[in-house]
Amino acid sequence: MKVFIYFTFICLSVAYYNFANGKSIGQSTGYELPRYVSLKSNESNLRVGDSKDYPKVLTYIIENFPIEITNEYQQWREVKDINGNQGWMHESLFQGDRYGIIKNNHSEPTQIFDKPKGTIVWKIGDRNIVKINKCLKSWCHINFDGARGWINKVNIWGTYKEEEFNIPFFQSIINLYWKLI
C-alpha cells in the first residue's frame, strides 16, 4: 500500500509540474512544446498544412532564422515566427543550434555587454540574427560575425523569459567573479 501511495504521489507531482509550467511534450519527438529551433537552409517553405500537398504560405530565404515549434504531427512541425506567421514545416528543415533575432522598441541600437550588467562593448541594430551560445535567467551570450557579448533577454526573440541553457557547471563561480570585479 505504501508503494502505491508513493508511486501515485510521484505521478501527480510530475503531472502538476508539467501543468504548472504550461509545457507539453511533442507526440513525435518527446521534446517540450513550444520550443525554439532554427532553419538549416536559406530556402525553407512554410505550408498551410502538414504535407507537401498543401500550398506554401511563404518561403524563408535566410539560413539560421529562428522558429518556434508549437505542435508536432509525424514528420511535420507547426511553427510560428517573429512576425506571427504560422504554418507547417518538415522536420528536416530544422537544426538544434539556437539563434535569435534582435528586437527592441526604440530607434537606438541594442547594447551588448562584456558580462551581464557590465560594460558596453558594442551595439547591434534591430532585426539582426545572432547565434545564442548560452542563456542565464535574464541574459544571453551571443555571437554576431565574430563579435561576442551579453544581451538582456528582453532584447532578443528566440528564448523564453525564464529559460536557461548551455550553462557550465561552474557558472556560479563565474557569476561570483563578475560580482567581485
VEXLUM-514089 format. One line per field, with one value per residue (C-alpha): residue number from 1; x, y, z. Coordinates in pm, 1 decimal. Example, Ala and Ser with C-alpha at 12.3 -4.5 7.8 and 13.67 -1.06 7.14 Angstrom:
BEGIN
nr: c(1:2)
xx: c(1230.0:1367.0)
yy: c(-450.0:-106.0)
zz: c(780.0:714.0)
***
This chain:
BEGIN
nr: c(1:2:3:4:5:6:7:8:9:10:11:12:13:14:15:16:17:18:19:20:21:22:23:24:25:26:27:28:29:30:31:32:33:34:35:36:37:38:39:40:41:42:43:44:45:46:47:48:49:50:51:52:53:54:55:56:57:58:59:60:61:62:63:64:65:66:67:68:69:70:71:72:73:74:75:76:77:78:79:80:81:82:83:84:85:86:87:88:89:90:91:92:93:94:95:96:97:98:99:100:101:102:103:104:105:106:107:108:109:110:111:112:113:114:115:116:117:118:119:120:121:122:123:124:125:126:127:128:129:130:131:132:133:134:135:136:137:138:139:140:141:142:143:144:145:146:147:148:149:150:151:152:153:154:155:156:157:158:159:160:161:162:163:164:165:166:167:168:169:170:171:172:173:174:175:176:177:178:179:180:181)
xx: c(0.0:283.7:444.7:117.8:73.5:436.4:402.4:75.2:236.6:528.9:295.0:77.9:385.7:518.7:176.8:141.3:491.5:413.0:75.3:214.9:491.7:246.6:469.5:357.3:550.0:560.8:399.9:661.0:987.0:917.6:1067.0:897.1:646.1:673.8:1048.6:1283.1:1494.2:1644.7:1628.0:1908.3:1899.1:1827.9:1518.5:1254.1:884.3:606.8:287.2:-81.6:-94.3:114.4:219.4:375.9:27.4:-65.8:16.5:307.8:231.6:579.6:942.5:1213.7:1533.1:1752.2:1965.4:1963.2:1629.6:1479.1:1140.2:915.5:772.4:424.8:294.6:404.1:240.1:456.9:744.1:573.4:603.3:357.2:562.0:541.3:793.7:873.8:618.2:334.6:335.6:211.7:210.7:370.8:726.8:900.1:1132.2:1430.1:1438.8:1543.4:1866.2:1907.4:2152.8:1994.6:1968.6:1774.2:1657.6:1744.0:1428.2:1384.0:1115.6:1334.9:1541.5:1876.9:2088.6:2080.0:2370.6:2592.0:2797.4:3121.1:2928.9:2573.1:2525.5:2884.4:3046.6:2905.4:3141.8:2939.9:2593.1:2373.9:2079.0:1724.0:1628.3:1982.6:2010.8:2260.2:2390.5:2286.8:2567.5:2404.9:2136.4:2117.5:1794.4:1791.4:2093.3:2216.7:2568.7:2559.7:2788.1:2749.0:3011.5:3283.0:3186.2:3073.9:2891.1:2595.7:2246.7:1947.9:1679.8:1415.1:1606.6:1609.1:1341.1:1423.0:1437.5:1177.2:1170.9:1298.5:1478.0:1835.0:2056.1:2419.4:2525.0:2851.5:2851.9:3098.0:2876.1:2810.1:3185.4:3189.1:2889.5:3068.9:3380.9:3173.2:3029.1:3373.2:3534.0)
yy: c(0.0:241.0:178.9:255.2:582.7:679.4:598.0:794.1:1092.8:1088.4:1066.5:1352.3:1564.1:1515.8:1590.5:1905.8:2023.0:1984.6:2155.9:2440.5:2513.4:2528.1:2299.2:1990.5:1710.0:1656.8:1330.9:1262.8:1368.3:1369.2:1720.7:2008.0:2223.5:2503.8:2522.7:2724.2:2587.7:2746.2:2682.9:2479.2:2629.3:2953.1:2813.1:2670.0:2655.1:2729.6:2545.9:2568.8:2204.5:1907.5:1763.4:1874.1:1860.2:2180.4:2516.9:2730.8:3029.5:3176.9:3077.2:3173.5:3270.1:3322.3:3045.1:3019.6:3202.9:3121.5:2949.8:2845.3:2493.3:2486.2:2142.9:1816.1:1567.0:1279.8:1445.0:1784.8:2073.8:2356.5:2673.0:3045.2:3318.0:3659.9:3826.1:3596.1:3388.2:3036.7:2713.7:2372.0:2275.1:1940.1:1832.7:1803.2:2183.9:2244.8:2241.2:2244.9:2537.1:2833.5:3166.1:3475.7:3799.1:4132.1:4321.1:4649.0:4913.2:5215.5:5356.1:5318.4:5006.1:4739.5:4742.0:4434.8:4394.9:4219.6:4045.4:4069.7:4425.5:4501.4:4747.3:4813.5:4660.6:4704.0:4775.6:4591.7:4702.6:4573.6:4252.7:4111.0:3733.6:3627.8:3291.0:3226.1:3043.6:3019.1:3180.5:3257.6:3364.6:3719.7:3731.8:3550.5:3523.5:3586.9:3582.6:3805.6:3798.6:3703.8:3964.9:3815.5:3961.0:3951.6:4079.4:4125.6:3868.6:4136.6:4243.1:3907.0:3688.5:3319.5:3243.1:3216.3:3455.2:3210.8:2967.5:2869.5:2651.3:2557.6:2670.6:2511.9:2353.2:2619.9:2915.6:3005.9:3064.0:3286.7:3482.9:3534.1:3653.8:3904.6:4046.4:4085.5:4277.4)
zz: c(0.0:86.4:-251.0:-430.8:-241.5:-306.4:-677.7:-702.7:-531.5:-776.9:-1077.8:-953.6:-880.8:-1233.2:-1383.9:-1171.6:-1267.7:-1639.7:-1599.8:-1387.4:-1638.6:-1927.8:-2132.8:-2314.8:-2477.8:-2854.9:-2966.2:-3235.7:-3067.3:-2693.5:-2670.5:-2490.2:-2673.6:-2750.4:-2823.0:-3042.8:-3328.5:-3638.8:-4010.9:-4173.3:-4519.9:-4699.4:-4872.3:-4639.3:-4719.1:-4472.1:-4567.9:-4479.3:-4366.9:-4265.9:-4604.2:-4932.8:-5085.8:-4902.0:-5062.1:-4947.4:-4729.2:-4772.8:-4827.2:-4579.7:-4761.9:-4454.7:-4307.5:-3924.5:-3898.6:-3555.4:-3546.8:-3257.9:-3283.9:-3129.2:-3234.7:-3396.5:-3629.4:-3755.4:-3951.2:-3962.9:-3716.9:-3668.9:-3630.8:-3565.1:-3648.2:-3501.7:-3732.2:-3625.7:-3946.9:-3871.6:-4066.9:-4106.3:-4198.1:-4244.2:-3961.4:-4199.9:-4233.9:-3870.8:-3674.7:-3299.7:-3293.7:-3122.3:-3299.8:-3205.4:-3362.9:-3204.1:-3112.1:-2937.4:-2916.0:-2973.7:-3256.8:-3080.6:-3140.8:-2869.3:-2624.9:-2588.6:-2269.1:-2170.3:-1889.1:-1754.5:-1624.0:-1726.4:-1964.8:-2312.2:-2569.6:-2890.2:-3024.0:-3273.3:-3483.9:-3475.6:-3665.1:-3689.5:-3645.3:-3376.1:-3256.1:-2895.7:-2714.7:-2371.6:-2161.5:-1793.1:-1626.3:-1768.9:-2000.8:-2311.3:-2450.4:-2825.8:-3127.3:-3433.3:-3709.5:-3460.3:-3200.9:-2870.2:-2574.4:-2338.9:-2418.8:-2193.3:-2283.9:-2333.4:-2646.9:-2823.3:-2983.9:-2968.5:-2595.5:-2324.0:-2029.1:-1763.6:-1998.4:-1920.1:-2140.1:-2215.7:-1867.4:-1747.7:-1402.1:-1281.5:-1386.7:-1020.6:-976.4:-1286.0:-1151.7:-820.2:-1001.8:-1203.1:-879.9:-724.9:-1012.3)
***
